[in-house]
Amino acid sequence: MSSAEASEFASRLRQQGISAVAFDFDATALNFNTNPSTSYNGSFYYFTLQYTNKMSPDFVALVPKLIDMNIKVGIATFNDDIINDIRCNNDFIIGGNALVRPVLRHLFPDIHDSIEIWAWNPDKHSSYAPDGCRIPSNKNWHLEAMARRYGIRNPSQVLLVDDLESNIVGANLKGFRTIKVNGTEGFKMNESTVM
């Protein structure tokens, strides 16, 4: 995806009233699923490189263009921080911010701090989110947190880009906009239609 195509795609989102875009991490921003977390043994730098080399090229091209157009960008993932306390054999299990932030820092050294991460998996906790609200197993909590963070009152201004049908359906039912991704290859702009 060229820089001009990424700019055009970001411009179309802006014209459709999108103020914030939340990308799923696994099988959307990333070209594979970490299932649901990952482990490493050895150099964290090389571990991070493994992930940066498997990011969707269209995600990498689009994020800076969105930020240039003042469209907020976030990661909405079920890859939860709670698993960071787990150790399996000699490997460390990591997820959530500990997994996503270093990858973003490597990909976008000048803008990674402007990309928020909402890492929460209701299946790994009680049925309540950090804010005390009862939540279903979809990304609506992530999207509502993003909307609150940026002062967005109209859910149709928030776009979820995700590979799971249940997340897409749940978001649409709450009025959020969505793009359904073919999870086997990650996000591709030329295969994306905003719903």
Secondary structure, DSSP 4 states (H G I P E B T S, - for coil): --HHHHHHHHHHHHHTT--EEEE-IIIIIBSS--TT-EEE-S-HHHHHHHHHTTB-HHHHHHHHHHHHTT-EEEEEES--GGGGG-EETTEEEE-HHHHHHHHHHHH-TTTGGGEEEEE--GGGS-SB-TTS-B--SSSHHHHHHHHHHTT---GGGEEEEES-HHHHHHHHHTT-EEEE--TTT---GGG----
